[in-house]
Amino acid sequence: MNTTPEGTTSRDDGPSGEALVSVILATRGRPELVRESIRSVVAQDYPGLLQLIVVHDQEDPDSSLADLQSEGRDITVLTNTHSPGLAGARNTGVDAAVGRYIATCDDDDTWHTTKLRKQMDLLQAHPELLAVGCGIRLMFPESRVVEWPGREDRVGLDRLVRNRVKELHSSTLVMRSDAFAKAGGYDEELPHAYGEDYDFVLRLARVGRIGVVTEPLADIRKDVQSWFRERSHNTSQALRYLLEHHPEIRDSRKGHARVLGQIAFAESSMGQRSAALRTVGSALRRYPIAPHAHLALFHVATGTNPMTLLKAARRTGRGLS
């Protein structure tokens, strides 16, 4: 049986009476950034116990990360035992989690000190909620910061199919442990694990209610390239998989056009201009003002470096998600 801080065992709470929270942090190739992420979790002012599970994907585990633990903040360092990639790494963490609540954080992001406490207050006050996200700050190069507070305190499936909803980024989520029994784990069949967090929250929204602490409580880096963010030649395949497995996206004119526009941009980035134009046409027939489709059309017409367009989109805080 897994042992948690202060010798507690499976899903027990600590001496304060507050629920034990397991925090899953998947990492690959970020020895310094992951330490910043870990420190931000350890520094939480949440009065309960934390079990921080660091899962190394496709690399040797760094056992010295456990040295960052403190009283009531236990750190376990593991190697991904599931399929290679982010989905498998997260599922390895879920397997090892013993808390009644589970949170996730990416290895290049950090939490504000009050994040977990405020989210747990909301979860415990509203037993109908299965998961809670929060507002974020987007951290761009040259010290540029974009505040992204939550737009509303509840997010339903209808909104999720239209918009990726940054407030439900993988570094914001805190969930009841039974969320995984109800929604399933992270989909390891998803090609290249692209969009695995979006796929997961879509399934969460099918089976339960999701809340948001609208205050920005997590810093999301946009100045580094994620190992887990796949290149254009993978994106199209993964997005088509999402469309196949989430008919609710296809049922939404705006949501369907958004994803088709993303696919078209990926196709154009690979030089597949004819395919991109066909996909753009499909997107615009669904929703004529779909911004992603128009961006893809601009790329087909101009051949502008895709990264230049991506950076321009990020300057608005939107990105291409």
C-alpha positions in Angstrom: 0.0 0.0 0.0 1.3 3.5 -0.8 2.4 5.5 2.1 1.5 9.2 2.2 2.8 12.1 4.4 3.0 11.5 8.1 2.4 7.8 7.6 -1.2 8.1 6.5 -2.5 5.5 4.0 -4.9 5.2 1.1 -7.2 8.3 1.0 -6.8 9.2 4.7 -6.8 12.8 5.8 -4.1 14.5 7.8 -4.3 15.6 11.5 -5.8 18.9 10.6 -8.9 17.1 9.2 -8.4 18.6 5.8 -8.5 16.2 2.9 -5.2 14.7 1.5 -4.6 16.0 -2.1 -2.4 14.1 -4.5 -0.7 16.3 -7.1 0.5 14.7 -10.3 3.4 16.4 -12.1 4.6 14.7 -15.4 8.0 15.8 -16.7 10.5 15.3 -19.4 13.7 17.2 -20.2 13.1 20.1 -17.8 15.4 19.6 -14.8 15.3 23.2 -13.7 11.8 24.2 -14.6 10.3 21.2 -12.9 12.0 22.3 -9.7 10.2 25.6 -9.9 6.9 23.8 -10.4 7.6 21.5 -7.4 8.5 24.4 -5.2 5.3 26.2 -6.0 3.3 23.1 -5.0 5.3 22.6 -1.8 4.7 26.2 -0.9 0.9 26.0 -1.0 -0.9 27.4 2.1 -3.5 24.7 2.0 -3.6 23.2 5.5 -4.0 19.6 4.5 -1.4 17.1 3.5 -0.1 16.9 -0.1 1.3 13.9 -1.9 3.3 15.2 -4.9 3.9 12.5 -7.5 6.6 13.4 -10.1 6.5 11.1 -13.1 9.4 11.1 -15.5 8.5 10.2 -19.1 11.1 8.6 -21.4 14.0 9.6 -19.2 15.7 8.4 -16.0 14.1 9.5 -12.8 15.8 12.3 -10.7 15.5 11.0 -7.2 17.0 14.2 -5.9 13.7 16.0 -6.6 12.5 14.3 -3.4 14.8 16.6 -1.5 12.4 19.4 -2.2 9.7 17.9 0.1 8.8 19.4 3.5 6.6 18.5 6.4 3.2 17.5 5.1 4.4 17.7 1.5 5.7 14.3 0.5 7.3 13.8 -2.9 7.5 10.5 -4.7 9.5 10.2 -7.9 8.4 7.6 -10.5 9.0 6.5 -14.0 6.2 6.3 -16.5 4.9 2.7 -16.6 2.2 3.3 -19.1 2.5 4.2 -22.8 5.3 6.7 -23.6 3.9 10.3 -23.6 2.0 12.7 -21.5 -1.2 10.6 -21.3 0.7 7.6 -20.0 2.7 9.7 -17.6 -0.4 11.2 -16.1 -2.1 7.8 -15.8 1.0 6.5 -13.9 0.5 9.3 -11.5 -3.2 8.5 -11.1 -2.3 4.9 -10.3 0.0 6.1 -7.5 -2.4 8.7 -6.1 -3.9 8.0 -2.7 -5.6 11.3 -2.0 -9.4 11.8 -2.0 -8.6 14.7 -4.3 -6.2 14.8 -7.3 -4.6 17.8 -8.9 -2.4 18.2 -11.9 0.4 20.6 -12.9 2.7 20.8 -15.9 6.4 20.8 -15.4 6.9 24.4 -16.8 4.0 26.0 -14.9 3.7 27.3 -11.3 0.9 27.8 -8.8 0.2 30.9 -6.7 0.4 30.1 -3.0 -3.3 30.3 -2.3 -4.4 28.2 -5.4 -5.1 24.9 -3.9 -6.8 26.2 -0.7 -9.2 28.4 -2.7 -10.1 25.6 -5.1 -10.5 23.1 -2.3 -12.8 25.5 -0.5 -15.0 25.6 -3.6 -15.0 21.9 -4.1 -15.8 21.1 -0.5 -18.6 23.8 -0.4 -20.2 22.4 -3.5 -20.4 18.5 -3.5 -22.0 18.5 -6.9 -18.8 19.7 -8.5 -16.5 16.9 -9.9 -13.6 19.2 -10.7 -12.5 22.9 -10.4 -10.2 25.0 -12.5 -9.1 28.6 -12.0 -8.1 31.7 -13.8 -4.5 31.9 -15.1 -1.7 34.3 -16.1 0.0 33.6 -19.4 3.7 34.2 -19.2 5.2 35.3 -22.5 8.8 36.2 -23.5 10.2 39.5 -22.6 8.3 39.4 -19.3 5.0 40.1 -20.9 2.1 38.8 -18.8 -1.5 38.4 -19.9 -4.1 38.0 -17.1 -6.8 35.5 -18.0 -9.4 35.4 -15.2 -12.3 32.9 -15.4 -15.2 34.2 -17.4 -17.8 32.4 -15.2 -17.8 30.1 -12.2 -19.3 27.1 -14.0 -18.2 25.5 -17.3 -20.5 23.1 -19.2 -20.0 20.9 -22.1 -21.7 23.3 -24.5 -19.0 25.9 -23.8 -16.2 23.4 -23.9 -17.0 22.3 -27.4 -16.9 25.9 -28.6 -13.8 26.9 -26.8 -10.8 25.2 -25.2 -11.4 27.2 -22.0 -8.0 28.1 -20.6 -9.4 28.1 -17.1 -9.4 24.3 -17.4 -5.8 24.0 -18.4 -4.1 20.9 -17.1 -2.1 23.0 -14.6 -5.3 24.3 -13.0 -7.4 21.2 -12.4 -8.3 19.9 -8.9 -10.7 16.9 -9.0 -12.4 14.4 -6.8 -10.6 11.1 -7.1 -13.7 9.4 -8.4 -13.5 11.7 -11.5 -11.3 9.0 -13.1 -13.8 6.2 -12.3 -16.5 8.3 -13.9 -14.7 9.8 -16.9 -11.9 7.3 -17.4 -8.2 8.0 -17.4 -6.2 10.0 -19.9 -6.6 8.5 -23.4 -3.4 6.7 -24.3 -4.8 5.9 -27.8 -5.0 9.6 -28.7 -2.4 10.1 -31.4 0.9 11.6 -30.1 -1.0 12.5 -26.9 -1.9 15.8 -28.5 -4.8 17.5 -26.7 -5.0 14.8 -24.0 -6.1 17.4 -21.4 -8.8 18.7 -23.6 -10.1 15.2 -24.4 -10.1 14.5 -20.6 -12.1 17.7 -19.6 -14.6 17.0 -22.3 -15.3 13.6 -20.8 -15.4 15.2 -17.3 -18.1 17.6 -18.5 -20.1 14.7 -19.8 -20.3 13.0 -16.4 -20.2 15.8 -13.8 -20.2 19.6 -13.2 -17.1 21.7 -13.4 -16.5 24.8 -11.4 -14.0 27.7 -11.7 -12.3 29.9 -9.2 -12.2 32.9 -11.5 -9.2 34.6 -9.9 -5.9 33.9 -11.7 -4.0 31.4 -9.5 -1.6 29.7 -11.9 1.2 30.9 -14.2 1.3 29.2 -17.5 4.5 29.6 -19.5 4.3 30.5 -23.1 8.0 31.1 -23.6 9.2 27.4 -23.8 8.3 24.6 -26.2 6.7 21.7 -24.5 8.1 18.2 -25.1 4.5 17.1 -25.2 3.2 19.7 -27.7 3.4 17.9 -31.0 4.4 19.4 -34.3 2.1 20.1 -37.2 2.5 16.6 -38.8 1.0 15.1 -35.7 -1.7 17.7 -35.0 -4.1 16.9 -37.8 -4.3 13.2 -37.0 -4.9 13.9 -33.3 -7.6 16.5 -34.0 -9.4 14.2 -36.3 -9.3 11.6 -33.6 -10.9 14.1 -31.2 -13.7 14.8 -33.8 -14.3 11.1 -34.2 -14.5 10.4 -30.4 -16.4 13.6 -29.4 -19.6 13.9 -31.6 -20.6 16.8 -29.4 -17.9 18.9 -31.2 -19.3 18.0 -34.6 -22.7 19.0 -33.4 -21.6 22.5 -32.6 -21.2 24.7 -35.7 -18.6 27.0 -33.9 -16.8 24.2 -32.2 -16.6 22.0 -35.3 -15.3 25.0 -37.4 -12.7 25.8 -34.7 -11.2 22.3 -34.8 -11.4 22.1 -38.6 -9.6 25.4 -38.8 -6.8 24.0 -36.5 -6.5 21.0 -38.8 -6.3 23.2 -41.9 -3.6 25.3 -40.3 -1.6 22.1 -39.5 -2.1 20.9 -43.1 -1.0 24.2 -44.6 2.1 24.2 -42.3 3.1 20.9 -43.8 2.8 22.3 -47.3 -0.5 20.4 -48.0 -2.2 23.4 -49.6 -4.9 21.6 -51.4 -5.9 19.6 -48.4 -5.8 22.7 -46.3 -8.1 24.6 -48.7 -10.6 21.8 -48.6 -10.6 21.7 -44.8 -10.9 25.5 -44.7 -13.9 25.3 -47.0 -15.5 22.8 -44.7 -14.9 25.0 -41.6 -16.3 28.1 -43.2 -19.4 26.3 -44.4 -20.0 25.4 -40.8 -19.2 28.8 -39.3 -18.2 31.6 -41.8 -16.4 33.8 -39.3 -14.3 31.0 -37.7 -11.0 32.7 -36.9 -8.9 29.6 -37.1 -10.1 28.9 -40.6 -9.3 32.4 -41.7 -5.8 32.1 -40.2 -5.3 28.9 -42.1 -6.5 30.6 -45.3 -4.0 33.4 -44.7 -1.2 30.9 -44.3 -2.2 29.1 -47.5 -2.2 32.4 -49.4 1.0 33.9 -48.0 3.2 31.0 -46.9 4.2 33.0 -43.8 6.3 31.1 -41.3 3.8 29.2 -39.1 5.7 30.1 -36.0 5.4 33.8 -36.9 1.6 33.4 -37.1 1.5 31.4 -33.9 3.5 34.1 -32.0 1.2 36.8 -33.4 -1.9 34.8 -32.2 -0.3 34.4 -28.8 0.2 38.1 -28.5 -3.6 38.4 -28.3 -3.6 35.8 -25.5 -5.7 33.4 -27.7 -3.1 31.1 -29.3 -4.4 28.4 -31.6 -6.2 26.3 -29.1 
